[in-house]
Amino acid sequence: MKKFALTLALLLTGITLSACGSTDGLSNSTNNKSSKGTTQLTGQTNNKYYQGVIKNGHYQTSKSSGVTSQQTSNEYNTKSFQNGLIDISKKEFSTKKYALQEGQYLSTATVESWLGRKSKSNPKGLNPKSNGSTTPNGRNPLYLSQITEQDFMTQNNKKLKLSGVTIGLAINSVDYYKKEQYGATFETDISNATVKAEGKKIANEVLARLRKKAAFKDVPIVIALYKQAPNDSLVGGNFFSYSVNNGKATSVDKWNAIDQKNYVFPILAGKSSPNSNDVDAFNNFKSQVENFFPNLSGITAQVQYTNGSLSGMNVNINTQFYSQTEITSFTQYIQEAAQKYLPANTPIDITIKSTDEMQSFLSRNANEKKFNMHIFNSY
C-alpha cells in the first residue's frame, strides 16, 4: 500500500504539472532547438509546483535516479528526502522564474563511484576507506547514502539555460552491514555530531568537484544535508542544514541551520512529546472516530515540526470496510471530525485504506478550515 500511495501521489503531481498554464517568468512553449531535438515545459496550474522539462517529447528523468550506497527498507526516508529537497530549492529558486529539470549532469556511474568507499580502485569514493574492522564500533561506517541532483532552468528568448542546481546529500544515522555475504545484518550507530561533521566535510568536496564541470562553473549551487532515519522508524529523516554557494565558490562559507523534527502519533510510552496540545488534539480525534466506527485496524499520524511549530501532518487510517456506502459514510464523518478536532492552520493529509486498496483521501492546506475529500470507486 505504501508503494500504491506513493505512486498515486506522483501521478497526481504529474497531472498538476501537465496542465496548461504559465508563470510570470516562464512560458510553457519554447523554441529551444538543437541537433537532438526540441525542448519545452510542462506548464503548471499554480506557483506551488515547478514546471518540468520535456525534451524530444519525453520528460527528462534523472540520469542517476535510485542510486544509493545501500538498500534501505524505510520508504519514508525516500519520500521526505525528495519532498524536503524541493522545499529547500524553493527558497533560492522561485517556481515563477525557474523550471525544474531532473539531474542531467551526474551520471549513474559518477554517483555510484562517489557513494562508494575510497580505495585504490575507486579514488573518487566519498565514503571512508575500510579499516578492516567488522565490529560495530571499530569499523569505518558508510556516511553518505544518497546524492540527488536538481537542475533549475531559466528562459531567455524562448530558450532554456541552466541557471542553478541543488544537491541533496543523505547521511546515515545508522550504517547497516554484513560481515559475510548473505549473513546476518549488523549496525553501526552514528552520532548526531558525527552526522553533521561528516556531512559538511563531504559537501565541501562535492562542491569542489561540481565546479570542475563546465555547466556548474559559475551558477548558484545549493547543497542540503539530510539525516536518514533508521530502517525501523515509522517516519522519515530530516534536513538539518543547507548552504547557498554563489558565483565560483569552491568551498562552503556559510551553513543555514534547519530545525525540523518528525514524530509518530500516538506518542509511544517513554518517547518525548513535541507539543501536548497537538498530541491531545490527535488523541481526541482518534478516540472520537474509534468510538463511532469499531471496524478500524488503527489510526496513526506522521507529523513534522519546523522551528518548534507543527508544520504538517499525514494521518493514516486502516479500515476493515468493504461496502462502498460504509466508506462514503466514514469519509464524510472523518471530514467533520478532522475539522473539529485536529490542529488548525496546519496542512493535513488523511489517507483511508484497507489492507489491499486505497479507499478515500482528504486534504487541507495551511490556514484553511474545510477538508477536500475524494472517494475512490471501483468499476
C-alpha positions as CSV (number, residue, x, y, z in Angstrom):
1,M,0.0,0.0,0.0
2,K,2.9,2.4,0.7
3,K,4.0,1.9,-2.9
4,F,0.5,2.5,-4.2
5,A,0.1,5.7,-2.2
6,L,3.4,7.0,-3.3
7,T,2.6,6.1,-6.9
8,L,-0.8,7.9,-6.6
9,A,0.9,11.0,-5.2
10,L,3.4,11.0,-8.1
11,L,0.5,10.6,-10.6
12,L,-1.4,13.5,-9.1
13,T,1.7,15.6,-9.2
14,G,2.2,14.6,-12.8
15,I,-1.4,15.7,-13.6
16,T,-0.7,19.0,-12.0
17,L,2.5,19.5,-13.9
18,S,1.0,18.6,-17.3
19,A,-1.9,21.1,-17.0
20,C,-1.7,24.1,-19.2
21,G,-0.6,27.5,-17.8
22,S,2.4,29.6,-17.3
23,T,4.3,31.6,-14.7
24,D,5.5,35.2,-14.7
25,G,9.0,34.4,-16.0
26,L,8.4,31.2,-17.9
27,S,6.4,30.2,-20.9
28,N,5.2,26.6,-21.4
29,S,6.1,26.9,-25.0
30,T,9.8,27.1,-26.1
31,N,11.8,27.0,-29.3
32,N,14.9,25.6,-27.7
33,K,16.1,23.5,-30.7
34,S,19.3,21.6,-31.0
35,S,20.7,18.7,-33.1
36,K,19.0,16.4,-30.5
37,G,15.5,17.9,-31.0
38,T,13.2,20.4,-29.2
39,T,12.7,21.3,-25.5
40,Q,9.5,22.5,-23.9
41,L,7.9,23.0,-20.5
42,T,5.1,21.0,-19.0
43,G,3.1,24.0,-17.8
44,Q,1.6,24.4,-14.4
45,T,-1.7,25.2,-12.6
46,N,-0.3,27.3,-9.8
47,N,3.0,28.5,-8.4
48,K,3.3,25.8,-5.8
49,Y,4.9,23.5,-8.3
50,Y,7.8,23.8,-10.7
51,Q,7.2,23.3,-14.4
52,G,9.1,20.2,-15.7
53,V,11.3,19.9,-18.8
54,I,10.3,17.8,-21.8
55,K,12.9,17.0,-24.4
56,N,12.1,15.3,-27.7
57,G,8.6,14.7,-26.5
58,H,9.7,12.9,-23.3
59,Y,10.0,14.1,-19.7
60,Q,13.7,14.4,-18.6
61,T,14.2,11.8,-15.9
62,S,17.3,11.8,-13.7
63,K,20.4,10.2,-15.0
64,S,21.2,8.7,-11.6
65,S,17.7,8.2,-10.1
66,G,17.5,5.5,-7.4
67,V,21.3,5.0,-6.9
68,T,22.1,4.5,-3.2
69,S,25.1,3.2,-1.2
70,Q,23.0,0.6,0.4
71,Q,19.5,-0.9,0.4
72,T,17.1,0.8,2.8
73,S,13.8,-0.6,3.8
74,N,12.5,2.7,5.1
75,E,10.4,4.2,2.3
76,Y,9.6,7.2,4.4
77,N,13.2,8.3,4.0
78,T,12.9,8.4,0.3
79,K,9.7,10.5,0.3
80,S,10.8,13.0,2.9
81,F,14.2,13.4,1.3
82,Q,12.6,14.2,-2.1
83,N,9.9,16.5,-0.8
84,G,12.2,18.3,1.7
85,L,14.7,18.9,-1.0
86,I,12.1,20.6,-3.2
87,D,11.1,22.9,-0.3
88,I,14.7,24.0,0.2
89,S,15.1,24.6,-3.5
90,K,12.1,26.9,-3.5
91,K,13.9,29.2,-1.0
92,E,16.5,30.0,-3.7
93,F,14.9,29.2,-7.0
94,S,11.4,30.6,-7.4
95,T,8.8,28.5,-9.1
96,K,7.8,31.7,-11.0
97,K,11.2,32.1,-12.6
98,Y,12.7,28.6,-12.7
99,A,11.7,25.3,-14.2
100,L,12.9,22.0,-12.7
101,Q,14.9,19.6,-14.8
102,E,15.8,16.3,-13.1
103,G,19.5,15.8,-12.7
104,Q,21.3,15.6,-16.1
105,Y,24.9,16.1,-15.2
106,L,25.8,13.5,-12.7
107,S,25.6,10.1,-14.3
108,T,24.8,6.8,-12.6
109,A,28.5,5.8,-12.9
110,T,29.6,9.0,-11.3
111,V,27.1,8.8,-8.4
112,E,27.9,5.1,-7.8
113,S,31.6,6.0,-7.6
114,W,31.1,8.9,-5.2
115,L,28.8,6.8,-3.0
116,G,31.4,4.0,-2.7
117,R,34.3,3.7,-0.3
118,K,37.5,5.4,-1.2
119,S,40.1,2.9,-2.4
120,K,42.8,2.3,-4.9
121,S,40.2,1.1,-7.4
122,N,37.8,3.9,-6.5
123,P,39.8,7.0,-5.7
124,K,36.6,9.2,-6.1
125,G,34.8,7.5,-3.2
126,L,33.3,9.9,-0.7
127,N,32.9,7.3,2.0
128,P,36.0,6.4,4.1
129,K,38.4,3.6,3.4
130,S,37.7,0.3,5.1
131,N,40.0,-0.1,8.1
132,G,39.5,-3.9,8.1
133,S,37.4,-4.0,11.3
134,T,34.0,-5.6,11.3
135,T,33.0,-4.6,14.9
136,P,30.1,-2.1,15.1
137,N,32.2,0.5,17.0
138,G,35.6,-0.3,15.4
139,R,34.9,-0.1,11.7
140,N,34.6,2.9,9.5
141,P,30.9,3.3,8.6
142,L,29.4,4.4,5.4
143,Y,28.3,8.0,6.0
144,L,26.9,9.1,2.6
145,S,23.9,7.1,1.4
146,Q,22.2,9.2,-1.4
147,I,23.0,12.0,-3.8
148,T,20.2,13.8,-5.6
149,E,20.7,16.5,-8.3
150,Q,18.1,19.0,-9.3
151,D,18.8,21.4,-12.2
152,F,17.0,24.7,-12.4
153,M,16.4,26.3,-15.8
154,T,15.5,29.9,-16.8
155,Q,14.1,31.0,-20.1
156,N,15.7,33.7,-22.3
157,N,14.3,34.4,-25.8
158,K,12.3,31.1,-25.5
159,K,15.5,29.1,-24.9
160,L,16.2,27.3,-21.6
161,K,19.6,27.5,-19.9
162,L,20.9,26.1,-16.6
163,S,20.9,28.8,-14.0
164,G,21.2,26.9,-10.7
165,V,21.5,23.5,-9.1
166,T,20.5,21.9,-5.8
167,I,22.4,18.8,-4.5
168,G,20.9,16.8,-1.7
169,L,23.2,14.6,0.4
170,A,21.6,12.0,2.6
171,I,23.8,11.0,5.6
172,N,23.3,7.8,7.6
173,S,22.3,7.8,11.2
174,V,22.8,4.0,11.3
175,D,25.0,2.1,8.9
176,Y,23.8,-1.5,8.2
177,Y,26.4,-4.0,7.1
178,K,27.1,-7.7,6.8
179,K,30.3,-9.5,7.8
180,E,29.8,-12.0,5.1
181,Q,27.6,-12.3,2.0
182,Y,24.1,-13.4,2.9
183,G,25.0,-13.3,6.6
184,A,23.4,-11.5,9.5
185,T,22.9,-7.7,9.4
186,F,24.8,-5.6,11.9
187,E,24.5,-2.0,12.8
188,T,26.9,0.9,13.4
189,D,25.2,3.9,15.1
190,I,26.4,7.3,14.0
191,S,26.1,10.2,16.5
192,N,24.3,13.4,15.6
193,A,27.5,15.3,15.9
194,T,29.3,13.0,13.5
195,V,26.4,13.1,11.0
196,K,26.8,16.9,10.9
197,A,30.6,17.0,10.7
198,E,30.9,14.3,8.1
199,G,28.0,15.7,6.1
200,K,29.7,19.2,5.9
201,K,33.0,17.6,5.1
202,I,31.5,15.7,2.2
203,A,29.6,18.7,1.0
204,N,32.8,20.7,0.6
205,E,34.3,18.0,-1.6
206,V,31.2,17.7,-3.7
207,L,31.1,21.5,-4.3
208,A,34.7,21.5,-5.4
209,R,34.0,18.6,-7.8
210,L,30.9,20.3,-9.2
211,R,32.8,23.5,-10.0
212,K,35.1,21.5,-12.3
213,K,32.2,20.7,-14.6
214,A,31.7,23.4,-17.2
215,A,28.0,23.6,-16.7
216,F,28.4,24.3,-13.0
217,K,31.4,26.6,-13.2
218,D,29.6,29.8,-12.2
219,V,25.9,29.0,-11.3
220,P,24.5,29.1,-7.8
221,I,24.8,25.7,-6.1
222,V,22.6,24.8,-3.1
223,I,23.8,21.9,-1.1
224,A,21.4,20.4,1.5
225,L,22.2,17.9,4.2
226,Y,19.7,15.2,5.3
227,K,19.9,12.9,8.2
228,Q,18.4,9.5,7.4
229,A,16.1,7.8,9.9
230,P,16.8,4.2,10.9
231,N,15.2,1.4,8.9
232,D,12.7,0.6,11.6
233,S,11.5,4.2,12.0
234,L,7.8,5.0,11.3
235,V,8.8,8.5,10.0
236,G,11.5,9.7,7.6
237,G,14.6,11.6,8.5
238,N,15.0,15.4,8.3
239,F,17.2,18.0,6.7
240,F,19.4,19.8,9.2
241,S,21.4,22.3,7.2
242,Y,21.9,23.8,3.7
243,S,24.2,26.3,2.0
244,V,23.9,28.6,-1.0
245,N,27.1,28.9,-2.9
246,N,27.0,31.7,-5.4
247,G,29.5,32.6,-8.2
248,K,32.5,30.4,-8.4
249,A,32.8,29.4,-4.8
250,T,34.6,26.1,-4.4
251,S,34.1,25.7,-0.6
252,V,31.1,26.4,1.7
253,D,31.3,29.7,3.5
254,K,28.1,29.5,5.5
255,W,25.6,26.9,6.6
256,N,22.0,27.7,7.3
257,A,20.6,25.5,10.1
258,I,17.2,23.8,9.6
259,D,15.2,23.0,12.8
260,Q,13.0,20.1,11.8
261,K,11.8,17.0,13.7
262,N,9.5,14.2,12.8
263,Y,7.2,12.2,15.2
264,V,4.6,9.5,15.1
265,F,1.3,10.0,16.9
266,P,0.1,8.5,19.2
267,I,3.3,9.0,21.2
268,L,4.7,5.7,22.4
269,A,5.4,5.3,26.1
270,G,8.8,6.6,27.0
271,K,9.1,8.8,23.9
272,S,9.3,12.6,24.2
273,S,6.2,14.7,23.3
274,P,6.7,17.6,20.9
275,N,3.6,19.6,22.0
276,S,1.0,18.4,24.4
277,N,-1.8,20.4,22.8
278,D,-1.2,18.8,19.4
279,V,-0.9,15.3,21.0
280,D,-4.2,15.8,22.8
281,A,-5.9,17.1,19.7
282,F,-4.9,13.9,17.8
283,N,-5.8,11.6,20.6
284,N,-9.3,13.2,20.9
285,F,-9.7,12.8,17.1
286,K,-8.6,9.2,17.3
287,S,-10.9,8.3,20.3
288,Q,-13.9,10.0,18.7
289,V,-13.5,8.2,15.4
290,E,-12.9,4.8,17.1
291,N,-16.0,5.2,19.3
292,F,-18.2,5.7,16.3
293,F,-16.7,3.2,13.9
294,P,-15.4,0.0,15.5
295,N,-14.1,-1.7,12.3
296,L,-10.8,0.1,12.3
297,S,-7.3,-1.5,12.3
298,G,-5.5,1.6,13.5
299,I,-5.1,5.4,13.3
300,T,-1.7,6.9,13.3
301,A,-0.1,10.1,12.1
302,Q,3.3,11.3,10.9
303,V,3.9,14.8,12.0
304,Q,6.6,17.3,11.3
305,Y,7.7,20.3,13.4
306,T,9.7,23.2,12.0
307,N,11.2,25.7,14.3
308,G,9.2,24.2,17.1
309,S,5.8,24.6,15.4
310,L,3.6,22.0,13.8
311,S,4.2,22.3,10.0
312,G,2.5,19.2,8.6
313,M,0.5,16.1,9.5
314,N,-0.2,12.9,7.5
315,V,-2.9,10.8,9.1
316,N,-3.2,7.1,8.1
317,I,-6.5,5.2,8.9
318,N,-6.7,1.5,8.2
319,T,-10.2,0.1,7.9
320,Q,-12.0,-3.2,7.5
321,F,-14.8,-1.7,5.4
322,Y,-15.8,-3.4,2.2
323,S,-19.2,-1.7,1.5
324,Q,-19.0,1.4,-0.7
325,T,-21.7,3.0,1.4
326,E,-19.7,2.4,4.6
327,I,-16.6,4.0,3.0
328,T,-18.7,7.0,1.9
329,S,-20.3,7.5,5.3
330,F,-17.0,7.1,7.1
331,T,-15.2,9.5,4.9
332,Q,-17.9,12.2,5.4
333,Y,-17.6,11.7,9.2
334,I,-13.9,12.0,9.1
335,Q,-14.2,15.3,7.2
336,E,-16.3,16.8,10.0
337,A,-14.3,15.2,12.9
338,A,-10.9,16.3,11.4
339,Q,-12.1,19.9,11.1
340,K,-13.4,19.8,14.7
341,Y,-10.5,18.0,16.5
342,L,-7.3,18.2,14.5
343,P,-4.9,21.2,14.9
344,A,-6.0,24.3,13.0
345,N,-3.9,26.3,10.4
346,T,-1.8,23.2,9.5
347,P,-1.6,21.3,6.2
348,I,-3.1,17.9,6.8
349,D,-3.5,14.8,4.6
350,I,-5.7,11.9,5.6
351,T,-5.4,8.6,3.8
352,I,-8.1,5.9,4.4
353,K,-7.3,2.4,3.2
354,S,-8.0,-1.2,3.7
355,T,-5.3,-3.9,3.5
356,D,-5.3,-4.0,-0.2
357,E,-6.7,-0.7,-1.6
358,M,-6.9,3.0,-1.1
359,Q,-10.5,3.9,-0.2
360,S,-10.5,7.7,0.2
361,F,-8.4,10.7,0.7
362,L,-8.8,14.0,2.4
363,S,-6.6,17.1,2.3
364,R,-6.4,20.6,3.8
365,N,-3.9,23.3,3.0
366,A,-2.4,25.6,5.7
367,N,-4.8,28.3,7.1
368,E,-7.8,26.5,5.5
369,K,-10.7,25.2,7.6
370,K,-12.5,22.7,5.4
371,F,-11.1,19.4,4.1
372,N,-11.5,18.4,0.5
373,M,-12.2,14.8,0.0
374,H,-12.2,12.1,-2.7
375,I,-13.7,8.7,-2.5
376,F,-12.2,6.0,-4.8
377,N,-14.8,3.9,-6.7
378,S,-14.3,0.5,-8.1
379,Y,-15.6,-0.4,-11.6
